[in-house]
Amino acid sequence: MRTPLIAGNWKMNGSARLVEEFAAAFAKASLPQKLDIVLIPPFPYLDAAQRAFAGTPLALGAQNLNAFESGAHTGEVSGAMLAEFGVRYVLVGHSERRQLYRESDDDVCARVEAALNAGLTPILCVGETLEERDGERTMDVVLGQVKVVMDRLDGAQRAKLALAYEPVWAIGTGRTATPEQAQEVMAGIRAYLKTLDTALAEQAILLYGGSMNASNAAELLAQPDIDGGLVGGASLKIDDFNAICQSAG
Ligand SMILES: O=C(CO)COP(=O)(O)O
């Protein structure tokens, strides 16, 4: 059985104080037994978060990494540096990185490999734009983004990946995919994984992301192929994030 995972992507938001407040609240929160929770603050808060989250159910994630291990890459951060701060998960290929910072499929593949080499769990983000959905290209786009990465990995590496389906039109818009829309795409992802390896498909953790909140999480998480959520805006509010975690129990 897959353990649900709720991940909170703070994007370029939050503060050192919010890190402390989340740690204090989750240290005493009563949470479902079988649930992994990860908070993904901006890089400058990782040190404080590593200390503050010790002894709480919160694991630590990062929002990106560079594919190189070190060198002349001003402004970039390597997987080994993240691992040094107790980071366990790292987002790769978030649509904001793909769109605003022009990260290509090649970049995404290299970053996934770098994350695995550093012992981190990559959360590979995929999703279609509204134009692609309207043009009935959703499955082609999404499976294309998954396949290009899977083709570069061996079986052991594939098994270490988590996947997040985030329709671009649902991110930060308040317009969530319906549970049926999300389930349809995510069942398609799992069916594709099955063509690679049945055990991989059964074990793969698939997250939905895009305007997930305290009111819609339960319905989304009840879908058979949705194992958790990648939460943006609602992960900045303790009560909302806690409510989403409760829905995953
Ligand atoms: O992009 C997201 C998480 O990575 C989703 O963001 P929102 O939950 O704010 O729509």
PDBQT file of the ligand as one rigid body, heavy atoms in Angstrom, charges set to zero:
ROOT
HETATM    1  O1  LIG A 301       1.937  24.989  -8.089  1.00  0.00    +0.000 OA
HETATM    2  C1  LIG A 301       1.401  24.492  -7.127  1.00  0.00    +0.000 C 
HETATM    3  C2  LIG A 301       2.175  23.677  -6.177  1.00  0.00    +0.000 C 
HETATM    4  O2  LIG A 301       3.429  23.365  -6.677  1.00  0.00    +0.000 OA
HETATM    5  C3  LIG A 301      -0.033  24.713  -6.847  1.00  0.00    +0.000 C 
HETATM    6  O3  LIG A 301      -0.195  26.008  -6.421  1.00  0.00    +0.000 OA
HETATM    7  P1  LIG A 301      -1.629  26.471  -5.860  1.00  0.00    +0.000 P 
HETATM    8  O4  LIG A 301      -2.032  25.429  -4.848  1.00  0.00    +0.000 OA
HETATM    9  O5  LIG A 301      -1.387  27.817  -5.257  1.00  0.00    +0.000 OA
HETATM   10  O6  LIG A 301      -2.558  26.475  -7.030  1.00  0.00    +0.000 OA
ENDROOT
TORSDOF 0
